[in-house]
Amino acid sequence: MNRIHRILLFLGVLFLSCSCIKEQLETIYSAQESQIDNYITRLLEKDPSYTVTHNKGSNRITLTPGSGEEAGAAASVTFHYAVYRFNGSLSPSNLLDTNDEATAEAAGWTLTGKTFEPFTANLEDKDLLAGLKNGLTGVRNGEECEIVFSGKYGYGNKIANTLLKNEALLYHIKVTGVVNK
């Protein structure tokens, strides 16, 4: 086999490998989105007063409506949060991080030196997870909600702290302020 044939063969194998990986990721994300849909259905059956907003891969379930102006695409949103690894249900054992003291205590976390101050996110920040940004767009001051999204809109193929690659996430959010630009 001459050199050109070997290079073409190598490129063909590489292309097929990449195609298989992409298909595997799409299968993972599709399964996560199915779990998310089932979770939302169960929540709405439990309490039909909840509302659901879908925005570019994010799903926001409003548990308690807020008031005032909605957060626009360039807003700064201040909130308490608890972020969970999502595998079809919300479980304290899947808590990854929180700035909500009651949530930390309920999960049995004993934290020293942690302040439980609200976090402010600028929705224009390029480092903000797409799933969180899309879920926060439209929230109002005082709103309590859950924002859930597949790994496609989270960290994707990157490992972040204790997260596995491509994990779905659920944020429980209590909005304390919205400032639009």
Secondary structure by P-SEA (a helix, b strand, c coil): ccaaaaaaaaaaaaaaaaaaaaaaaaaaaaaaaaaaaaaaaaaaaacccbbbbbcccbbbbbcbbbbcccccccbbbbbcccccccccccccccccccccaaaaaaaccccccccccbbbbccccccccaaaaaaaccccccbbbbbbbccccccccccccccccbbbbbbbbbbcccccc
